[in-house]
Amino acid sequence: MSDPDRPALAAILVQLRGRVDAHFAAAQARTPEAFACRAGCDSCCHHRFGVYAAEAEPIRRALADLSVRTPVLRNRIREQADDPAHQHHCALLVDGACAVYAERPMICRSHGLPVAVADPAPRVDHCPLNFTAGPPPRESVLRLDAVDQPLAVLASLWDRAGGEGDRSPVRVDLADLAREPDSPKDG
């Protein structure tokens, strides 16, 4: 049996993202008062991130689309990648909002959720702005390994489908994506 091709892997990524989005929506519906997450809250974006090449492709296409629809915004994103005043923020964050929100990577989709992490010791972690009145309901906790493991496998298959071979999955810094000239690649 051969490995899936990139279009099939892109469809699997969309499904995985949809599952995380659905989990987030259910958790937020369960305890809406516990979430500070809303438009204008960008504290989780005050970092620089890298993503797997598989997640970089939809972001790359979204940036190319911005070049056509709103070139001023696209140029601003490109400039922010190297702006010292913006160095501690995601290069895709513009005026408190993600410029490619619909195509944001998995790490961004899970921010704000209470997540179960296993290392160094098992614990539940979440944004300090959320669940300030008490612990999150158990059914709202996202097992991070349930997302990270399939994403890592998908990333490896993506790279292999692109001729990268069997090595660690390729990571792409979001600031590097922001700097790139716009040339959408088939994925």
C-alpha positions as CSV (number, residue, x, y, z in Angstrom):
1,M,0.0,0.0,0.0
2,S,1.4,3.4,-0.9
3,D,1.5,6.5,1.2
4,P,-1.3,9.0,0.6
5,D,-0.6,11.9,-1.7
6,R,-0.5,15.6,-0.6
7,P,-4.2,16.3,-1.6
8,A,-5.3,13.4,0.5
9,L,-3.1,14.5,3.4
10,A,-4.5,18.1,3.1
11,A,-8.0,16.7,3.5
12,I,-6.9,14.8,6.6
13,L,-5.4,18.0,8.0
14,V,-8.8,19.7,7.5
15,Q,-10.5,16.9,9.3
16,L,-8.1,17.1,12.2
17,R,-8.5,20.9,12.4
18,G,-12.2,20.5,12.4
19,R,-12.1,18.1,15.3
20,V,-10.1,20.5,17.4
21,D,-12.4,23.4,16.4
22,A,-15.4,21.3,17.4
23,H,-13.8,20.4,20.7
24,F,-13.1,24.1,21.4
25,A,-16.7,25.1,20.4
26,A,-18.2,22.4,22.7
27,A,-15.9,23.4,25.6
28,Q,-16.8,27.1,25.2
29,A,-20.5,26.3,25.0
30,R,-20.2,24.1,28.1
31,T,-18.7,27.0,30.2
32,P,-18.8,30.2,28.3
33,E,-18.1,32.3,31.3
34,A,-14.8,30.5,31.9
35,F,-13.3,31.6,28.5
36,A,-11.7,35.0,27.9
37,C,-11.1,33.9,24.3
38,R,-12.8,36.3,21.9
39,A,-12.1,38.7,19.2
40,G,-9.4,41.1,20.4
41,C,-7.8,38.7,22.9
42,D,-4.4,38.0,21.4
43,S,-2.2,37.2,24.4
44,C,-1.6,33.7,23.0
45,C,-0.2,35.3,19.9
46,H,2.6,37.1,21.7
47,H,5.1,34.4,20.6
48,R,6.9,33.3,17.5
49,F,5.9,29.9,16.2
50,G,7.0,27.3,13.8
51,V,4.7,24.8,12.1
52,Y,5.0,21.6,10.1
53,A,5.4,22.1,6.3
54,A,1.9,20.5,5.9
55,E,0.4,23.3,8.0
56,A,2.5,25.9,6.2
57,E,0.9,25.2,2.8
58,P,-2.7,26.5,3.6
59,I,-1.1,29.5,5.3
60,R,1.0,30.2,2.3
61,R,-2.1,30.1,0.1
62,A,-3.9,32.4,2.4
63,L,-1.1,34.9,2.3
64,A,-1.0,34.7,-1.5
65,D,-4.8,35.4,-1.5
66,L,-4.2,38.4,0.7
67,S,-1.7,39.7,-1.9
68,V,-4.5,39.8,-4.4
69,R,-7.4,40.9,-2.1
70,T,-5.6,43.3,0.3
71,P,-2.0,43.9,-0.8
72,V,-1.5,46.6,1.9
73,L,-2.2,44.1,4.6
74,R,0.0,41.5,2.9
75,N,2.9,43.9,2.8
76,R,2.3,44.9,6.4
77,I,2.6,41.2,7.4
78,R,5.8,40.9,5.4
79,E,7.3,44.0,7.2
80,Q,6.3,42.7,10.6
81,A,8.4,39.6,10.2
82,D,11.5,41.7,10.7
83,D,10.2,44.6,12.7
84,P,12.0,44.7,16.1
85,A,8.8,46.1,17.7
86,H,6.9,43.0,16.6
87,Q,9.6,40.4,17.3
88,H,7.7,39.0,20.3
89,H,4.4,38.6,18.4
90,C,3.3,36.3,15.7
91,A,4.2,37.9,12.3
92,L,0.6,37.1,11.2
93,L,-1.0,39.1,14.0
94,V,-2.2,42.4,12.7
95,D,-4.0,44.9,15.0
96,G,-4.9,42.1,17.5
97,A,-6.3,39.7,14.9
98,C,-4.9,36.8,12.9
99,A,-4.6,37.7,9.3
100,V,-5.0,34.1,8.2
101,Y,-7.5,33.0,10.9
102,A,-9.3,30.4,8.8
103,E,-6.0,28.7,8.0
104,R,-4.3,29.1,11.4
105,P,-2.2,26.2,12.5
106,M,-3.2,23.6,15.1
107,I,-1.2,25.2,17.9
108,C,-3.4,28.3,17.5
109,R,-6.6,26.3,17.3
110,S,-5.9,24.6,20.6
111,H,-4.7,27.7,22.5
112,G,-7.2,28.7,25.2
113,L,-8.4,25.1,25.7
114,P,-7.5,23.2,28.8
115,V,-5.0,20.7,27.6
116,A,-3.7,17.5,29.1
117,V,0.1,17.3,28.8
118,A,2.2,14.4,29.9
119,D,5.6,15.9,30.4
120,P,7.4,16.2,32.7
121,A,4.5,15.0,34.8
122,P,0.8,14.6,33.7
123,R,-1.1,17.9,34.3
124,V,-3.8,20.0,32.8
125,D,-2.7,23.4,31.6
126,H,-4.7,26.3,30.1
127,C,-4.4,30.0,29.4
128,P,-4.2,31.9,32.7
129,L,-7.1,34.1,31.5
130,N,-9.4,31.1,31.3
131,F,-10.9,29.1,34.1
132,T,-10.1,31.6,36.8
133,A,-13.0,30.6,39.0
134,G,-12.2,26.9,39.1
135,P,-10.9,23.9,37.2
136,P,-12.2,23.1,33.7
137,P,-14.7,20.3,33.3
138,R,-13.0,17.0,32.4
139,E,-14.9,16.7,29.1
140,S,-13.5,20.1,28.0
141,V,-9.8,19.0,28.4
142,L,-8.1,18.3,25.1
143,R,-5.5,15.5,25.2
144,L,-2.7,17.2,23.4
145,D,-1.1,13.9,22.4
146,A,-4.3,13.0,20.6
147,V,-3.7,16.0,18.3
148,D,0.1,16.1,18.2
149,Q,0.7,12.5,17.4
150,P,-1.5,12.3,14.3
151,L,-0.3,15.7,13.2
152,A,3.3,14.5,13.4
153,V,2.5,11.4,11.4
154,L,0.7,13.5,8.8
155,A,3.7,15.9,8.7
156,S,6.1,13.0,8.0
157,L,3.8,11.6,5.3
158,W,3.5,15.1,3.8
159,D,7.3,15.5,3.6
160,R,7.8,12.0,2.2
161,A,5.1,12.7,-0.5
162,G,7.2,15.8,-1.4
163,G,10.4,13.9,-1.7
164,E,11.9,14.8,1.6
165,G,12.5,11.2,2.6
166,D,12.3,9.6,6.1
167,R,13.7,12.3,8.4
168,S,12.2,14.6,11.0
169,P,9.3,16.5,9.6
170,V,10.2,19.9,8.1
171,R,9.3,22.9,10.3
172,V,8.6,26.3,9.0
173,D,8.8,29.5,11.1
174,L,5.6,31.6,10.6
175,A,7.8,34.7,10.3
176,D,9.6,33.0,7.4
177,L,6.2,32.4,5.8
178,A,5.4,36.1,6.3
179,R,8.6,37.1,4.5
180,E,8.2,34.8,1.5
181,P,7.3,36.2,-1.9
182,D,3.9,35.0,-2.9
183,S,4.0,32.0,-5.1
184,P,1.3,29.5,-4.1
185,K,2.4,25.9,-4.5
186,D,0.2,23.0,-5.3
187,G,-0.2,21.0,-2.2
